[in-house]
Amino acid sequence: MKSWRTFVFLVVILDVVIFLVVWPRAAATRPMSSLEQTSQKQQTSQEQRTPTIEEYQPKSTLVTREHKIERAKFPFIDIHSHHWNPTPGHVEDLIKGMDSINLRILVNLSGGTGEELRKTVTTMKGRYPDRFVVFANMSYDDLNTPGFGKQAAVRLEQDVKNGAQGLKIFKDFGMDLKYANGQRVHVDDPEFDPVFEKCAELKIPVLIHVAEPSAFFDPWDYSNERWLELKQFPGRARPPAQYPPFETLVTERNHLFAKHPKTNFIAAHLAFHGNDLQRLGKLFDAYPNVNADIAAVLAELGRQPYSAHDFLVKYQDRILMGKDIYEVNEYKWYFRCLETRDEYFDYYRKRHAFWRIYGFEVPDDVLKKVYYKNALRLVPGLDAKAFPE
């Protein structure tokens, strides 16, 4: 009897050992099913692979009030748009989009000069004389001819007679434009003084694009906040071997402003000081003839809502509404920033901003100046009756 109990006890002990030691090892070594293998591969892949910056699209869990504004509170003027050689059909499409968002007047900065300008004015203002403005551009075909500046001023005066209401200076001025001997045309080159003086005489504004975002002049490394844009568009980089430094261009630009105090300038893209509003404020303080548009730099203002609000209130007479790339469905981000205090929402173009932005709602009297009153003051020939007091 005693031996029987001993035998049973040993059998139980053996079963426990098998369960605790042998069976797990056997289970671990048995072939996995295809479903188990797939699951393990997916888990390993997810654990080991780091997403690229383009792939990483985190969805915010923040719950807060949202205002999806599809139409501006007041009719507005877009001072910064580009439409090269528009067709009548394109103009009709523009009008439909403009009406849907309360865009009263669109300024086409790409009017060209001579016959090209005449055609653009006819096409855009023929049926809608009060809805469009066309700016002239300079031709550099005779840049190396003696007396170029005076001749360019004569052409500009004729362009104004043909319907131009301003002059647009493109970004190649100061960076890529060169004389035949290879010398870079400086932004404050005295050869162009007759052109800017002619603008003062004709009382037309100069919307001028000088330089690029300062980050484009910095090394393209992982500390550059515009890394993604430079990856997607390498040609936007401004390496020192090919281009003057950002500060050189800004210095030349400021000298140009100082040389022509009677000429009204509109610095495109917040003069590329949207990331340093104190510096932009000093620019305004130093040069009463300088204004700026907010085209394509909304992300700069949207990441500093308190500073942006205070800046717009302080310099409310100097800032103009502008968009740059015309896409009717993207204006609502501008409305949302200018008209609401919404928090932490995505910007519409990731390469401009990997950060979220905020609304910096400004008072109605400030909003009216940004939307239309400042443009009415600077651009001749606009119909003020189409806008509220």
C-alpha positions as CSV (number, residue, x, y, z in Angstrom):
1,M,0.0,0.0,0.0
2,K,2.8,2.3,0.9
3,S,4.6,1.6,-2.3
4,W,1.5,2.3,-4.3
5,R,1.2,5.7,-2.7
6,T,4.8,6.4,-3.5
7,F,4.2,5.4,-7.1
8,V,1.2,7.8,-7.4
9,F,3.2,10.6,-5.8
10,L,6.0,10.2,-8.3
11,V,3.6,10.1,-11.3
12,V,2.1,13.4,-10.1
13,I,5.5,15.0,-9.7
14,L,6.5,13.8,-13.2
15,D,3.3,15.3,-14.7
16,V,4.0,18.7,-13.0
17,V,7.6,18.7,-14.4
18,I,6.3,17.9,-17.9
19,F,3.7,20.7,-17.7
20,L,6.1,23.3,-16.4
21,V,9.2,22.5,-18.3
22,V,8.8,20.2,-21.3
23,W,5.5,21.4,-22.7
24,P,6.5,25.1,-23.0
25,R,9.7,24.2,-24.8
26,A,7.8,22.0,-27.2
27,A,5.3,24.7,-27.8
28,A,8.0,27.2,-28.5
29,T,9.7,24.9,-31.0
30,R,6.5,23.8,-32.9
31,P,6.0,25.4,-36.3
32,M,3.9,28.6,-36.3
33,S,0.8,28.8,-38.4
34,S,0.9,31.2,-41.3
35,L,-1.5,33.5,-39.5
36,E,0.8,33.6,-36.5
37,Q,3.9,34.2,-38.7
38,T,2.2,37.2,-40.4
39,S,1.1,38.7,-37.1
40,Q,4.6,38.4,-35.7
41,K,6.2,39.9,-38.8
42,Q,3.8,42.9,-38.7
43,Q,4.5,43.4,-35.0
44,T,8.3,43.3,-35.6
45,S,8.1,45.6,-38.6
46,Q,6.1,48.2,-36.6
47,E,8.5,48.0,-33.7
48,Q,11.6,48.4,-35.7
49,R,10.7,50.8,-38.5
50,T,10.7,54.5,-37.9
51,P,8.4,56.5,-40.1
52,T,9.8,59.3,-42.4
53,I,8.8,62.9,-41.8
54,E,6.4,62.7,-44.7
55,E,4.8,59.5,-43.3
56,Y,4.4,60.8,-39.8
57,Q,0.9,62.3,-39.7
58,P,-0.3,62.2,-36.0
59,K,-4.0,62.9,-35.5
60,S,-4.6,65.3,-32.7
61,T,-6.9,64.2,-29.8
62,L,-7.5,67.7,-28.7
63,V,-11.2,68.6,-28.4
64,T,-11.9,72.3,-28.5
65,R,-14.2,74.8,-30.3
66,E,-13.8,75.0,-34.1
67,H,-15.0,77.6,-36.5
68,K,-14.9,76.4,-40.1
69,I,-15.2,79.7,-42.0
70,E,-15.7,79.3,-45.7
71,R,-16.4,83.0,-46.5
72,A,-14.6,86.2,-45.3
73,K,-16.5,88.4,-42.8
74,F,-15.9,91.4,-45.1
75,P,-15.2,91.7,-48.8
76,F,-11.5,91.7,-49.3
77,I,-8.7,92.5,-51.8
78,D,-6.1,89.9,-52.5
79,I,-3.0,92.0,-53.2
80,H,-0.8,89.1,-54.2
81,S,-1.9,86.6,-56.9
82,H,-0.3,85.3,-60.2
83,H,-2.1,84.6,-63.4
84,W,0.1,84.5,-66.5
85,N,-1.6,85.2,-69.8
86,P,-5.1,84.4,-68.6
87,T,-7.8,83.3,-70.9
88,P,-11.5,84.5,-70.8
89,G,-12.4,81.0,-69.5
90,H,-9.9,81.3,-66.7
91,V,-11.3,84.7,-65.8
92,E,-14.9,83.3,-65.6
93,D,-13.6,80.6,-63.3
94,L,-11.9,83.1,-61.1
95,I,-15.1,85.2,-60.7
96,K,-17.1,82.2,-59.6
97,G,-14.5,81.3,-57.0
98,M,-14.0,84.9,-55.8
99,D,-17.8,85.3,-55.3
100,S,-17.9,82.2,-53.2
101,I,-15.4,83.5,-50.6
102,N,-16.2,87.3,-50.7
103,L,-13.1,88.1,-52.6
104,R,-14.0,91.5,-54.2
105,I,-10.8,92.4,-56.0
106,L,-8.0,90.2,-57.2
107,V,-4.6,91.7,-58.0
108,N,-2.7,89.9,-60.7
109,L,1.0,90.7,-60.2
110,S,2.1,88.9,-63.4
111,G,0.9,91.3,-66.0
112,G,4.1,91.6,-67.9
113,T,4.9,94.6,-70.0
114,G,4.0,96.0,-73.5
115,E,1.7,94.0,-75.6
116,E,1.5,91.2,-73.0
117,L,0.3,93.6,-70.4
118,R,-2.3,95.1,-72.8
119,K,-3.7,91.7,-73.5
120,T,-3.9,90.7,-69.8
121,V,-5.6,94.0,-68.9
122,T,-8.1,93.5,-71.7
123,T,-8.8,89.9,-70.8
124,M,-9.2,90.5,-67.0
125,K,-10.8,93.9,-66.9
126,G,-12.8,93.8,-70.1
127,R,-15.9,92.2,-68.6
128,Y,-15.0,92.9,-65.0
129,P,-13.3,96.3,-64.7
130,D,-13.9,96.6,-61.0
131,R,-12.9,93.0,-60.0
132,F,-9.3,92.8,-61.2
133,V,-6.1,94.9,-60.9
134,V,-3.1,94.2,-63.1
135,F,0.5,95.1,-62.1
136,A,3.3,95.6,-64.7
137,N,6.6,93.8,-64.7
138,M,10.0,94.9,-66.0
139,S,11.7,93.4,-69.0
140,Y,15.5,92.9,-68.7
141,D,16.1,92.2,-72.3
142,D,18.0,95.4,-72.8
143,L,19.6,95.3,-69.3
144,N,23.1,95.8,-70.8
145,T,22.2,98.7,-73.0
146,P,23.4,102.1,-71.7
147,G,20.4,104.1,-70.2
148,F,18.5,100.9,-69.4
149,G,16.9,102.4,-66.3
150,K,15.5,105.4,-68.0
151,Q,14.1,103.4,-70.8
152,A,12.5,100.9,-68.3
153,A,10.9,103.9,-66.7
154,V,9.5,105.1,-70.0
155,R,8.1,101.6,-70.7
156,L,6.5,101.5,-67.2
157,E,4.8,104.9,-67.8
158,Q,3.3,103.5,-71.0
159,D,2.2,100.3,-69.2
160,V,0.3,102.5,-66.7
161,K,-1.4,104.3,-69.6
162,N,-2.4,100.9,-70.8
163,G,-4.0,99.9,-67.5
164,A,-1.3,98.8,-65.1
165,Q,-2.0,100.0,-61.5
166,G,1.3,99.0,-59.9
167,L,4.7,97.4,-60.4
168,K,5.8,93.9,-59.3
169,I,9.5,93.1,-58.8
170,F,10.1,89.3,-58.8
171,K,12.5,87.4,-56.7
172,D,15.2,87.1,-59.4
173,F,16.0,90.8,-58.7
174,G,19.0,90.8,-56.4
175,M,19.6,87.1,-56.5
176,D,19.7,85.7,-60.1
177,L,19.7,88.8,-62.3
178,K,23.2,89.6,-63.6
179,Y,24.9,91.9,-66.1
180,A,26.7,90.5,-69.1
181,N,30.0,90.6,-67.2
182,G,28.6,88.3,-64.5
183,Q,28.1,91.0,-61.9
184,R,25.0,90.5,-59.8
185,V,22.4,93.2,-60.0
186,H,22.1,94.6,-56.4
187,V,18.7,95.4,-55.0
188,D,19.7,99.0,-54.6
189,D,21.5,99.3,-57.9
190,P,21.3,103.0,-59.0
191,E,20.6,102.0,-62.6
192,F,17.0,101.3,-61.5
193,D,16.5,104.5,-59.6
194,P,14.5,106.1,-62.5
195,V,12.0,103.2,-62.3
196,F,11.3,103.6,-58.7
197,E,11.2,107.4,-59.0
198,K,8.7,107.0,-61.8
199,C,6.5,104.9,-59.5
200,A,6.5,107.8,-57.0
201,E,5.6,110.2,-59.8
202,L,2.8,108.0,-61.0
203,K,1.6,107.3,-57.5
204,I,1.6,103.5,-58.0
205,P,2.9,101.0,-55.4
206,V,5.8,98.6,-55.9
207,L,5.2,95.1,-54.6
208,I,8.7,93.7,-54.2
209,H,10.0,90.2,-53.4
210,V,13.5,90.3,-52.1
211,A,15.4,87.2,-50.8
212,E,13.6,84.1,-49.6
213,P,12.9,82.6,-46.1
214,S,16.2,82.9,-44.1
215,A,16.2,79.1,-43.6
216,F,16.7,78.7,-47.3
217,F,20.1,80.3,-46.9
218,D,21.1,78.1,-44.0
219,P,22.7,74.6,-44.2
220,W,20.3,71.9,-45.3
221,D,20.5,69.8,-42.2
222,Y,18.2,68.2,-39.6
223,S,18.1,71.4,-37.6
224,N,16.7,73.5,-40.5
225,E,12.9,74.0,-39.9
226,R,12.3,74.1,-43.7
227,W,14.1,70.8,-44.3
228,L,11.1,69.1,-45.8
229,E,10.5,71.9,-48.3
230,L,14.1,71.9,-49.4
231,K,14.0,68.1,-49.8
232,Q,10.9,68.4,-52.0
233,F,12.2,71.4,-53.9
234,P,16.0,71.4,-53.8
235,G,16.1,74.3,-56.2
236,R,14.8,76.6,-53.4
237,A,18.0,76.3,-51.4
238,R,20.3,79.4,-51.5
239,P,23.8,78.0,-50.9
240,P,26.5,80.7,-50.3
241,A,28.5,79.5,-53.3
242,Q,25.7,80.7,-55.6
243,Y,23.8,83.4,-53.7
244,P,24.5,86.4,-51.5
245,P,23.7,86.0,-47.8
246,F,20.2,86.8,-46.6
247,E,21.5,89.7,-44.6
248,T,23.2,91.2,-47.6
249,L,20.0,91.2,-49.6
250,V,18.0,92.7,-46.7
251,T,20.6,95.5,-46.3
252,E,20.4,96.3,-50.0
253,R,16.6,96.2,-49.8
254,N,16.5,98.6,-46.8
255,H,18.8,101.0,-48.6
256,L,16.4,100.9,-51.6
257,F,13.5,101.9,-49.3
258,A,15.6,104.7,-47.9
259,K,16.6,106.1,-51.3
260,H,13.0,106.4,-52.4
261,P,11.0,107.8,-49.5
262,K,8.2,109.0,-51.8
263,T,7.6,105.6,-53.3
264,N,5.2,103.2,-51.6
265,F,6.6,99.7,-51.3
266,I,4.7,96.6,-50.3
267,A,7.2,94.0,-49.1
268,A,6.0,90.5,-50.2
269,H,5.7,87.8,-47.6
270,L,6.1,90.0,-44.5
271,A,9.5,90.9,-45.9
272,F,10.6,87.4,-44.8
273,H,10.6,88.7,-41.2
274,G,7.4,86.8,-40.2
275,N,9.6,84.7,-37.9
276,D,10.9,87.9,-36.2
277,L,8.0,90.4,-35.8
278,Q,10.1,92.8,-33.7
279,R,12.5,93.1,-36.6
280,L,9.6,93.8,-39.0
281,G,8.3,96.4,-36.6
282,K,11.6,98.2,-36.6
283,L,11.5,98.1,-40.4
284,F,8.1,99.8,-40.4
285,D,9.3,102.3,-37.8
286,A,12.3,103.2,-39.9
287,Y,10.6,103.5,-43.3
288,P,7.0,105.0,-43.3
289,N,6.8,104.2,-47.0
290,V,7.0,100.4,-46.5
291,N,4.1,98.0,-46.1
292,A,3.9,94.2,-46.3
293,D,1.5,91.5,-47.3
294,I,0.9,88.2,-45.6
295,A,1.0,86.0,-48.7
296,A,2.2,82.5,-48.1
297,V,3.4,83.3,-44.5
298,L,0.3,82.6,-42.6
299,A,2.1,79.7,-40.8
300,E,4.6,82.2,-39.3
301,L,1.8,84.3,-37.8
302,G,-0.3,81.2,-36.8
303,R,2.4,79.8,-34.6
304,Q,2.7,83.0,-32.5
305,P,-1.0,84.0,-32.0
306,Y,-0.4,86.5,-29.2
307,S,2.5,88.2,-30.9
308,A,0.7,88.2,-34.2
309,H,-2.5,89.7,-32.8
310,D,-0.5,92.5,-31.0
311,F,1.6,93.2,-34.1
312,L,-1.4,93.5,-36.4
313,V,-3.1,95.8,-34.0
314,K,0.0,98.0,-33.6
315,Y,0.8,98.1,-37.4
316,Q,-2.8,97.8,-38.7
317,D,-2.1,100.5,-41.3
318,R,0.8,98.6,-42.9
319,I,-0.4,95.0,-43.5
320,L,-2.3,93.8,-46.5
321,M,-4.2,90.6,-47.3
322,G,-2.5,88.3,-49.9
323,K,-2.5,84.7,-50.7
324,D,0.1,84.1,-53.6
325,I,-0.9,80.7,-55.0
326,Y,-4.5,81.0,-56.0
327,E,-6.5,78.1,-54.6
328,V,-10.0,79.1,-53.6
329,N,-10.3,76.3,-51.0
330,E,-7.2,77.5,-49.1
331,Y,-8.3,81.0,-48.3
332,K,-10.4,79.7,-45.4
333,W,-7.2,79.2,-43.3
334,Y,-6.6,82.9,-43.6
335,F,-10.2,83.7,-42.5
336,R,-9.9,81.3,-39.6
337,C,-6.7,82.8,-38.3
338,L,-7.7,86.4,-38.8
339,E,-11.3,86.0,-37.5
340,T,-11.2,83.4,-34.8
341,R,-9.3,82.2,-31.7
342,D,-9.3,78.6,-32.8
343,E,-6.5,76.5,-31.4
344,Y,-4.0,74.0,-32.6
345,F,-5.2,73.2,-36.1
346,D,-3.3,71.9,-39.2
347,Y,-1.9,74.3,-41.8
348,Y,-2.8,73.5,-45.4
349,R,0.7,72.9,-46.7
350,K,3.0,70.8,-44.5
351,R,6.2,71.8,-46.3
352,H,5.7,75.3,-45.0
353,A,4.9,74.3,-41.5
354,F,5.3,71.0,-39.6
355,W,3.7,72.8,-36.7
356,R,0.0,73.4,-35.9
357,I,-1.3,77.0,-36.0
358,Y,-3.7,79.1,-34.0
359,G,-6.2,81.9,-34.7
360,F,-5.2,85.4,-33.6
361,E,-8.6,87.1,-34.0
362,V,-8.2,90.9,-34.6
363,P,-10.9,93.5,-34.0
364,D,-13.2,94.4,-36.9
365,D,-11.6,97.8,-37.5
366,V,-8.2,96.1,-37.9
367,L,-9.7,93.4,-40.0
368,K,-11.1,95.9,-42.5
369,K,-7.8,97.5,-42.9
370,V,-6.0,94.3,-43.6
371,Y,-8.8,93.0,-45.9
372,Y,-9.3,96.1,-48.0
373,K,-8.7,99.6,-46.6
374,N,-4.9,99.5,-46.8
375,A,-5.0,98.3,-50.4
376,L,-7.6,101.0,-51.3
377,R,-5.1,103.6,-49.9
378,L,-2.1,102.3,-51.8
379,V,-3.5,101.1,-55.2
380,P,-5.0,103.8,-57.4
381,G,-8.2,103.4,-59.3
382,L,-10.0,101.0,-56.9
383,D,-13.8,101.3,-56.3
384,A,-14.1,102.1,-52.6
385,K,-17.9,102.0,-52.8
386,A,-17.8,98.2,-53.1
387,F,-16.6,98.0,-49.5
388,P,-18.1,98.9,-46.1
389,E,-17.0,102.1,-44.4
